[in-house]
Amino acid sequence: MPKFPTFREDDGMATVEYAIATLAAAALAGVLYLIVNSDAVVAGLTALIERALSVKF
């Protein structure tokens, strides 16, 4: 009689968990990239750097 899989073993769980964590990290990196490259953030950082470089001693 053939033996059917029971699907009760956790053999592939670690790989699936790593794949999901990698996808979540990539999605978060994409969102952060969009935020940092937005016009408001770029303008704010540029103004901050220009103000820091124009300080006279």
C-alpha positions as CSV (number, residue, x, y, z in Angstrom):
1,M,0.0,0.0,0.0
2,P,1.5,3.4,-0.9
3,K,2.4,5.9,1.8
4,F,0.8,9.3,1.5
5,P,2.3,12.4,2.9
6,T,0.8,13.6,6.1
7,F,1.8,17.3,5.8
8,R,2.4,17.4,9.5
9,E,6.2,17.9,9.3
10,D,7.8,21.3,9.4
11,D,10.6,20.5,7.0
12,G,10.1,23.6,4.8
13,M,9.0,26.1,7.3
14,A,12.4,27.8,7.9
15,T,12.8,28.4,4.2
16,V,9.3,29.9,3.9
17,E,9.9,32.1,6.9
18,Y,13.1,33.4,5.5
19,A,11.4,34.1,2.1
20,I,8.6,36.1,3.8
21,A,11.1,38.0,5.9
22,T,13.1,38.8,2.8
23,L,10.1,40.0,0.9
24,A,9.0,42.2,3.9
25,A,12.5,43.7,4.1
26,A,12.5,44.5,0.4
27,A,9.1,46.1,0.6
28,L,10.2,48.2,3.6
29,A,13.3,49.3,1.8
30,G,11.2,50.3,-1.3
31,V,8.9,52.4,0.9
32,L,11.9,54.1,2.6
33,Y,13.5,54.8,-0.7
34,L,10.4,56.5,-2.0
35,I,10.1,58.6,1.2
36,V,13.7,59.7,1.2
37,N,13.6,60.6,-2.5
38,S,10.4,62.6,-2.1
39,D,10.6,66.3,-2.9
40,A,9.8,67.4,0.6
41,V,12.6,65.3,2.2
42,V,15.2,66.2,-0.4
43,A,14.4,69.9,0.0
44,G,14.6,69.7,3.8
45,L,17.9,67.8,3.8
46,T,19.3,70.3,1.2
47,A,18.3,73.3,3.4
48,L,19.7,71.6,6.5
49,I,23.1,70.9,4.8
50,E,23.3,74.4,3.3
51,R,22.6,76.0,6.6
52,A,25.2,73.8,8.3
53,L,27.8,74.7,5.7
54,S,27.1,78.5,5.9
55,V,27.8,78.7,9.6
56,K,30.6,81.3,10.2
57,F,33.0,80.9,13.1
